[in-house]
Amino acid sequence: MELPFIEPYKIKMVESVYTSTRDQREKWISEAHFNMFNLKSEQVTIDLLTDSGTGAMSDRQWSALMLGDESYAGASSYYNLKNAIAEITGFKYFLPTHQGRAAENVLFSTIVKEGDIVPGNSHFDTTKGHIEFRKAIPVDCTVDIASDLTALDPFKGNVDLEKLENVLKENPREKIACIIVTITNNTAGGQPVSMSNLKGTRMLADKYGVMFFLDSARFAENAWFIKTREEGYANKTIREIALEMFSYADGMTMSAKKDAIVNMGGFIGFRDDETFRKASSYNIIYEGFITYGGMSGRDMNALAQGLYEGTDYDYLSSRIGQIDYLGSKMKEYGIPVLEPFGGHAIFIDSKRFFPQIPDEEFPAQALAVEIYIEGGVRGTEIGALMADRDPVTRENRFSGKELVRLAVPRRVYTDNHMDYVAATVKNVYDRKESIKRGLKIVSEAPILRHFTVELERL
């Protein structure tokens, strides 16, 4: 008998899971103005709001914390991180930051100005927010097949190279701040980008003389998909694939709270000395001195160790396998989900789930609320709320996709927890016809509104 695959780790410490009644959850979500971000953690049973900073660190990471060097300048922890980044990404120059959006802030302060254009593949919320805050324009060049939520294409996160070239061709070079490609493509459903697509993007960047950066929060998961799906990479290691991916880019931003499995941290990698030096000034202003950049020495040590653990093939197989397990359960129950399953989350298609609720009533947010009420499972909306308003017309941006993301933290939950999540969603699906209306906005911020928006039921 062939032995089954097991998680490549064992549990050393546990944390209690909060339980609650349906009546309590009805009260709590109403008091939170139907915004999942306003719920307290103790009001949540299974927390799938995000996989960012919510993973479980290993014993080696906790040990590394105790060896942290808290010197203001030149700490040994900085050099530990520098060596890990150079080994895994190939970037000689880097700046530590306290998280991914801080890395974006420093990088875009350096290279993006008003009126610039930043093409890429479905910029995520903070990326788009930082670009639009500077009165620049993000242009989505994702492949069209990404919009077909049921198409089983292996690389639905790809850039459409023809769309990208049209943007580069139709605009002066000085107006293109950079190309930024997100690996994996979160907004498109955690979908990977192929190596051939990265090569093609590099060729266009060279042809038109523009910089090319990677948003690398889930680069290791992307490398796993390349290894398992793209011809010619089955016998390469995850780190070999990662080095090749990064070799095509001029730099990278990293939210280490994802694939480096830490609770806080990030960095920017640079190919050339000049951009690094320009960005260093902004790093000192916004984050801290260039050898700590908003991070403590202990956190830099844990991050360095996490980069090695996060690029382990067996770990990634277990992690992505759990996503597949949850997605397969959902499909078994007839729940409409985005396919193929991504690397970090299952995305429920609320337009097929709630066809009776129009986009103007935010069906994905309505579904997230119902899932929470049903079983205390917290997910998040990837739809019109997150898309924000058009910065010029102030109209809501309806893309036609209204998704609920259930993002699974790394090394935190068991498959029994996934069974509970799937059963919770099934119970909502069984009573879906009884839910006639969605939500309306009562109060919102002018940018990145989904974090603090207040809503009420219709």
Order of alpha helices (4+ residues) and beta strands (2+ residues): alpha-beta-alpha-alpha-beta-alpha-beta-alpha-beta-alpha-beta-alpha-beta-alpha-alpha-beta-beta-alpha-alpha-alpha-beta-alpha-alpha-beta-beta-alpha-beta-alpha-beta-beta
